[in-house]
Structure formats: structure tokens, C-alpha cells
Amino acid sequence: MRAPTLVPGTGTTTHLVLNDFGALGCAYLETDEAKADEWTIVGNIANGRYSNPVRVVAFNVAEGWSRDVTRQIAEAVFELGRRENCFSSQRETLSSASKW
């Protein structure tokens, strides 16, 4: 019997957030595979679910690539905040995102 492959066959792009925990250092946060897409990460950052995100890395194992997408994610967070008028009503919530 053949062992299952560790490489997903769907070609899904996964996003991981590097969070700065201050004196404890930085760590990539554990993320559910179903919640590692670009728009879920953007929403999580905008809603303050990460205390101090410093980098976002995207990768796609099936396609064989990885890259730093911090700038693109930060731009999407600010656009989401602008569209939803979050900057005036939720200034503290978006404070971690504004450090980018």
C-alpha cells in the first residue's frame, strides 16, 4: 500500500504571520490550514488578532515558491480599514497594523 503524500495536491497558497512578542522574540503563529488564505489573514490583522505582526510569508508547495508578501498584506489591511472607515472608529484595533 502506498503512503499518502505530504505535499497537498490542491495548489493552495498558504500565508503565515511572523509576530513580535517583545522580550520573548518573534515567532510564526500556528495557523489552521483553512484559515491561512490571504483574505482571512488580512481580516485577522485588521481585527487585531495579532499583537504585533512584522512579516507575512506566502508559499505554495505544489507550485514550488515562497515570498515575502508583507507589503501587499499591509496595503490590503489599510484598504480594508479605509473602506470600512475603521481608522476613525477603531483606531486602537488597527494600531498593530498601522506600525507596518
C-alpha positions, 0 to 999 in steps of 0.5 A: 500500500502506498503512503499518502503524500505530504505535499497537498495536491490542491495548489493552495497558497498558504500565508503565515504571520511572523509576530513580535512578542517583545522580550520573548522574540518573534515567532510564526503563529500556528495557523489552521490550514483553512484559515491561512488564505490571504483574505482571512489573514488580512481580516485577522490583522485588521481585527487585531488578532495579532499583537504585533505582526512584522512579516507575512510569508506566502508559499505554495508547495505544489507550485514550488515558491515562497515570498515575502508578501508583507507589503501587499498584506499591509496595503490590503489591511489599510484598504480594508480599514479605509473602506470600512472607515475603521481608522476613525472608529477603531483606531486602537484595533488597527494600531498593530497594523498601522506600525507596518 
